[in-house]
Structures are given as C-alpha cells and as structure tokens.
Amino acid sequence: MNTLRTFIAILIMAISTFSCSNDDGDLNYNNNSFVYIETASFQDYSGNSKLLVSDGNNTRPIKILNKRIQYQIIDSKIVFLDGQDIIEFNPRSHKTRIIANLPNILIHSFHVSPNMDNLAFSNYEDIFIVELNSGTMKNITEHLEGNFRIPKWSPDGNSLLVRNGIPIVGPNDEAPTSTGNFKVFSLSQQSFQDIEMFDQFASPGNAEWSPDSKLIAYGQYQAIFTFDIENRQLKRITSQEVVATNPKFSTDGSKMSYFSSDLSDSGNNWQNFLTIYDISNNSSKIVNDIYSYDVSWKYDSSEILYCTKTGIFSYNLSKGTISQIVNSNESIFLHSVKFLN
C-alpha cells in the first residue's frame, strides 16, 4: 500500500513538472494548435486531470480548471464548466469571462450554441435552455417521459439534439429495459421531433450533427446511421460485417470518421480502428492498425487528430501519412483532443 502511495505521489509530481515546464511565451498559436486532457492513471487510481494547450511542439496547462473537466471550443476560445460557472477562456490573451452561472445542482453535461446566444445543460433528468443575453432559463423536457442528457446544438444554432433515456419492455422481457433514443428541439417552433432509430430496443451510442445541420449521425446496433431531419430518411452507413461506433463528420461535410472492428473472421476481434468514410462515393478506408479513440477534424478537413494508449497522433488525409505529436505511457491517459481553430 505504501509503495502504491509513493508511486502515485511521484506520478503526480512528474505530471505537474511536465505540464508546467513550458512558459506561455513558448507557444506559437497557429492552425495546428490543439487542446486535450491529461489524466493520471495507475491500476484503480485515476485523477489529477489537466486541460492542456499545444502548438504541436510546446505545451502548457490551463491551470484555472478544476478536476471535473468538460469543455468545448468556440472561435478558438475554450468554454468550460468550473463549479456552477460556465467560463470562456482565451488562451492567447489569458482573459476569462463568466458566460453563465448555473443553479446549485449537479450538472451532467452542457453545450453552448456556436453563436453564443444560448446555453443548454442537463441535470441528469431534464434539459434546460438559458438565454445568455437575458439570463432567462426554461426547462424544455419537464413534461416528457424519461431522462434527458448530452445536449448538442446544431452548427447553425437553431436546433438542439438531446439523448432521451426511456424504459421499454421488449417482447421477451419481464421488466422494462433501460434504452434510449434521440430528439431534436426546434428553437423557432419550441417543439421536439424524434430521430428515427434503427432498433428501439438497442441503446444508441454517440450522435453528431452534420456541418449543414441537416443530418444526425449516430451509432446503434454495432453500426453507423444517418438521419435526414427534413426528409425523415434513415440510412445505414456501415455493413453488417463491421462493428462501428462514434461517428463524426469532417468540417466540410464530405467525410465521416468512425471506429471500426472487422468481425467477419473471428467474430469477436474488437480493434477500434480509425476509419474514414467518403460520403460522396460510399467508400471507407482504415487509417491505422492500433486501438484508437477521440477524434478531432481540422477546420479545413485536411487533418485528423486522434488518441491512442501511447499518445496523440495526426493523420494527413492528402498525404496519407501518420505522425505522433504527443507521447504518453500506461500511467498517463490522454483524451478529449480538439483542434483549437
């Protein structure tokens, strides 16, 4: 036990030394700058998460964040939850401002609209929308069944995607099964519409907006689907031989990334390969051959950042080349990478 405590203490000091070794003047903010989270991890120990900014060569921590880190990037600024405050931090000027102060309740997840007009957050049960100019807050799910989490504004800021957890009794079930679907709330109409699910009894995974705010991509039943909101058309993207999760559109909307495993041979060979799907010709390409997670597309869709157990890698789409830009080890977990620009 003492050995474990000693190791953790040394590990924490090492992380602190590494994170603070570059002063702010070393950073050269450019189109390759990115943000990520570093978490100490050893056996059953996990903690001391830090949000870091990097220009590809040098890195510095955002020291003002607490351990519970959730963030998004808006106009090259970092928006994060700190206690009950939603704060905007400009990494270039080091200036911060409080966008909103939320009620004294446990916040499960939040999302600020790209136009900075509205904030949506979940308290594990309901979704609340806050008008940032007036401070007016409204519960938009209080009369609906189930719990509501993970709000995501559309890129045009007019609609809100939420996950709805609902109990459903299957044909062979004696008791309800906790599953879920997705709904889209229209700001102009002040009403919800359901996203069609491939299987109402299979719990869905992550869902993402297309850049034009017309499509929802989601994972369910070990596959990737897209749903056209206006025409209400559901389309399966991946084949039955592939397990696919975590879809994310490229910033220009021409491609989509997801993680895949080919189960056609062994039946249980789960690899989580980063895969690129070309929407125009319905073709896919596996990028790497190592277990990966957390993807971020560059603003011009020319590059992808992704995390693995050994660090953060960059994939150049035009050259087809992979380069490692951040190293890690078994005691450091890197995740939630995002391009700053």
KOLRO-735992 format. One line per 3 residues: number of its first residue (from 1); their letters; for each residue x negated, y, z negated of C-alpha. Coordinates in steps of 0.05 Angstrom, whole numbers, plus 32768, in hexadecimal, padded with zeros to 4 digits. Layout:
REM KOLRO-735992
NUM = a = X Y Z | ...
This chain:
REM KOLRO-735992
1 = mnt = 8000 8000 8000 | 7FC8 8030 7FEE | 7FA6 801E 8030
4 = lrt = 7FE5 8031 8056 | 7FEC 8073 8031 | 7FA3 8083 803F
7 = fia = 7FAC 8074 8089 | 7FEA 80A0 808D | 7FC6 80D9 806A
10 = ili = 7F8B 80D4 809A | 7FBA 80CF 80D5 | 7FE0 810D 80C1
13 = mai = 7F9F 8135 80B9 | 7F87 811C 80FC | 7FC8 8132 811E
16 = stf = 7FC5 8176 80FD | 7F7C 817F 8111 | 7F8A 816B 815A
19 = scs = 7FC9 8195 815F | 7FA9 81D4 8145 | 7F65 81CD 8166
22 = ndd = 7F77 81FC 81A0 | 7F87 8244 8191 | 7FBC 8269 81BA
25 = gdl = 7F8A 828B 81E7 | 7F74 8249 8205 | 7FB8 823E 8227
28 = nyn = 7FC0 8253 826F | 800B 8250 827C | 801A 823A 82C3
31 = nns = 804A 8210 82EB | 802C 81D1 82CC | 8039 81E5 8284
34 = fvy = 8063 81B5 825C | 807F 81A7 8217 | 8082 8165 81F1
37 = iet = 808B 8148 81AC | 8055 8123 8186 | 806A 80F5 814C
40 = asf = 803D 80CE 811D | 8050 8085 811D | 8032 804A 80F6
43 = qdy = 8058 8009 80E8 | 8097 8020 80C4 | 807E 8067 80BA
46 = sgn = 8095 809F 80E8 | 8092 80EA 80DD | 806C 812B 80E4
49 = skl = 8089 813B 8129 | 806D 8177 814C | 8083 819C 818A
52 = lvs = 8047 81AD 81B6 | 803C 81D8 81F4 | 8006 81C6 8227
55 = dgn = 7FEB 81E4 8267 | 7FCF 81A1 827D | 7F8B 81AD 825D
58 = ntr = 7F97 81CD 8219 | 7FCE 81C3 81E6 | 7FE9 81E9 81AB
61 = pik = 8021 81DA 8179 | 805F 8202 816E | 8056 8207 8122
64 = iln = 8098 8228 8112 | 80C2 81E9 811E | 80D8 81BB 80E7
67 = kri = 80D4 816F 80EB | 8118 8166 8109 | 810A 817B 8151
70 = qyq = 813C 8182 8188 | 812D 81B3 81C0 | 813C 81C9 8207
73 = iid = 8119 81F7 823A | 813D 8234 8255 | 8118 8267 8281
76 = ski = 80D4 824E 8268 | 80E9 8258 8220 | 80F2 8222 81EB
79 = vfl = 8137 821F 81C9 | 813A 81F4 818B | 8160 81E5 814B
82 = dgq = 8140 81FC 810A | 816C 81EE 80CE | 81AF 820E 80E2
85 = dii = 818F 8240 8112 | 8189 8238 815D | 8148 825C 816E
88 = efn = 812A 8273 81B0 | 80DE 8274 81B0 | 80B3 8293 81E7
91 = prs = 8071 826D 81E7 | 804D 82A4 820E | 805F 82DE 81E1
94 = hkt = 806B 82B5 81A1 | 80AC 82DC 8198 | 80E8 82BA 817A
97 = rii = 8131 82CD 8174 | 816C 82AA 8153 | 81A1 8299 8187
100 = anl = 81D5 8280 8156 | 81DE 826B 810E | 8207 822C 810A
103 = pni = 8235 8217 80D0 | 8216 81F3 8096 | 8226 81AE 80B0
106 = lih = 81FA 8176 80CC | 81EC 8184 8116 | 81E7 8145 8140
109 = sfh = 81D5 8167 8182 | 81DA 81AA 81A5 | 81D2 81C9 81EA
112 = vsp = 81CF 8212 8201 | 81EC 8223 8246 | 81B8 8236 827B
115 = nmd = 81D6 827C 8280 | 81CF 8284 8234 | 8219 8294 822D
118 = nla = 8230 8259 8204 | 8216 8227 81D2 | 8235 81E2 81C8
121 = fsn = 8225 81B5 818C | 823E 8175 816D | 8247 8166 8123
124 = yed = 824B 811B 8131 | 8297 811F 8139 | 82AA 815B 8162
127 = ifi = 828F 818C 8196 | 828D 81D6 8187 | 8281 820E 81B9
130 = vel = 8263 8250 81A1 | 8267 828E 81CC | 8222 82AB 81C0
133 = nsg = 8235 82F4 81CC | 8271 82F6 819E | 8260 82BC 816E
136 = tmk = 82A6 829F 8179 | 82A7 8254 816B | 82DB 8221 8182
139 = nit = 82E4 81D7 8176 | 82F6 81BA 81BA | 8300 8171 81A5
142 = ehl = 8326 8175 8164 | 8365 8155 8181 | 8342 811F 81A9
145 = egn = 8334 80D6 8195 | 82EF 80BF 8181 | 82AE 80E3 8172
148 = fri = 828B 8113 81A1 | 8240 811C 81A9 | 8207 8132 81D7
151 = pkw = 8224 816F 81FA | 8202 8183 823B | 8212 81C2 8262
154 = spd = 8215 81BE 82AD | 81DF 81E5 82D2 | 8212 821A 82E7
157 = gns = 8228 8221 829E | 8272 8216 82AF | 827D 81D0 8294
160 = llv = 8268 81A7 8258 | 8259 815C 825A | 8265 8136 8219
163 = rng = 8262 80EE 8202 | 82A1 80D3 81E3 | 829A 8098 81B4
166 = ipi = 82DB 8071 81B0 | 82F1 802E 8193 | 830C 7FFE 81C8
169 = vgp = 8328 7FB7 81BF | 830E 7F89 81F6 | 8334 7F4D 8211
172 = nde = 830D 7F1C 81E5 | 8303 7F4A 81A9 | 8326 7F43 8167
175 = apt = 8312 7F89 8151 | 8303 7FCA 8176 | 82BE 7FD1 8195
178 = stg = 829B 8014 8190 | 828E 802A 81D7 | 8291 806C 81FB
181 = nfk = 829B 8095 8239 | 828C 80DB 8252 | 82B9 8118 8259
184 = vfs = 82AE 815B 827B | 82CB 819B 825C | 82DA 81D4 828C
187 = lsq = 82CF 8219 826E | 82FF 823B 829F | 8337 8209 8296
190 = qsf = 8329 81FA 824D | 8337 81B0 8258 | 8314 816D 825E
193 = qdi = 8311 813B 8297 | 82F8 80F3 828F | 82BB 80D9 82B4
196 = emf = 82CD 8096 82D3 | 82A5 805E 82B3 | 8290 801E 82D6
199 = dqf = 82A3 7FF4 829A | 82CF 800F 8262 | 82B4 7FDA 8231
202 = asp = 8269 7FE7 823F | 824B 801F 8217 | 822B 8053 8246
205 = gna = 81E4 806D 8241 | 81C9 80B2 8252 | 81EE 80E0 8281
208 = ews = 81D2 811B 82A9 | 81EC 8153 82D6 | 81D7 815C 831E
211 = pds = 81B7 81A0 832C | 81F5 81B7 8353 | 8222 81A4 8318
214 = kli = 824C 8176 8345 | 8234 8131 832F | 822C 810C 82EE
217 = ayg = 81F8 80D4 82ED | 81FC 80A1 82B4 | 81E3 805C 82A1
220 = qyq = 8213 8025 8290 | 8217 7FD9 8297 | 81CC 7FD8 82A6
223 = aif = 81D5 8004 82E3 | 81D5 804D 82F9 | 8214 806E 8313
226 = tfd = 8227 80B3 832D | 826B 80D2 8327 | 8283 810A 8355
229 = ien = 82AC 8137 8327 | 82D3 815C 835D | 82E3 8120 838A
232 = rql = 82E5 80EE 834F | 82B9 80BC 8373 | 828F 8088 834D
235 = kri = 8251 806C 836F | 8221 8036 8358 | 81D8 804A 8365
238 = tsq = 81B1 800C 8350 | 81B9 7FC3 8363 | 81CF 7F89 8337
241 = evv = 8188 7F6D 8335 | 816D 7FAA 8312 | 8178 7FC2 82CB
244 = atn = 8176 800F 82CE | 817C 8045 8299 | 8173 808F 828C
247 = pkf = 8182 80B1 82CF | 8168 80F8 82DB | 8171 8122 831A
250 = std = 8136 8146 8339 | 813B 8191 8334 | 814D 8197 837F
253 = gsk = 8181 8160 837A | 8162 8135 83B1 | 8149 80FD 8384
256 = msy = 8156 80DB 8342 | 8127 80BA 8311 | 813A 807F 82E4
259 = fss = 8119 8046 82BF | 8122 8001 82DC | 8113 7FB7 82D0
262 = dls = 8117 7F82 8305 | 813C 7F46 82E7 | 8142 7F1D 8326
265 = dsg = 8109 7EED 8313 | 8106 7EE2 82C8 | 8149 7EFD 82B3
268 = nnw = 812D 7F24 8277 | 80F0 7F48 8291 | 80FD 7F8D 8274
271 = qnf = 80C6 7FBC 828B | 80E3 8003 828E | 80BF 8017 82CE
274 = lti = 80C6 805F 82E4 | 80ED 805D 8326 | 80FD 8093 8359
277 = ydi = 813E 808F 8380 | 8145 80B7 83C1 | 818E 80CD 83C4
280 = snn = 818D 80DC 840F | 8179 8096 8426 | 818D 806C 83E9
283 = ssk = 8145 8052 83E1 | 811E 8048 83A0 | 80D5 8044 838F
286 = ivn = 80B3 802B 834F | 807F 805E 8339 | 8059 8039 8303
289 = diy = 804F 7FF4 82E5 | 804F 8007 829C | 8086 8010 8269
292 = syd = 809C 8059 826C | 80D0 808A 8252 | 80E2 80D4 824F
295 = vsw = 80DF 80F5 8293 | 80DB 813E 82A8 | 80DF 8158 82F0
298 = kyd = 80B6 8195 8304 | 80DD 81D3 831C | 80CD 81C4 8365
301 = sse = 80D8 8178 835F | 808F 816B 8374 | 8079 814A 8333
304 = ily = 8093 8120 82FA | 807A 811C 82B3 | 8088 80DC 828C
307 = ctk = 8074 80BE 824A | 8057 8079 823B | 8039 8058 81FD
310 = tgi = 7FF4 8071 8212 | 8006 80B9 8221 | 8026 80E9 8253
313 = fsy = 801C 80DE 829E | 8029 8108 82DC | 8043 80EB 831E
316 = nls = 8039 8115 835D | 8071 8103 838D | 8050 811D 83CD
319 = kgt = 800C 80FC 83BF | 8027 80BF 839C | 7FF2 80C6 8366
322 = isq = 7FF5 80BC 831B | 7FC8 80DF 82E9 | 7FC7 80DD 829D
325 = ivn = 7FC9 8123 827E | 7FD2 8113 8233 | 7FB3 80D8 820F
328 = sne = 7FD3 80B4 81D4 | 7FCC 8076 81AA | 7FF6 8046 8182
331 = sif = 7FF9 8076 8147 | 8014 80B1 8170 | 8057 80AF 8194
334 = lhs = 805F 80E3 81CC | 80A5 80F1 81E5 | 80D8 8125 81FD
337 = vkf = 80AA 8142 8232 | 80C4 817E 825A | 80A5 81AD 828D
340 = ln = 80A4 81F3 8270 | 80B4 8215 82B3
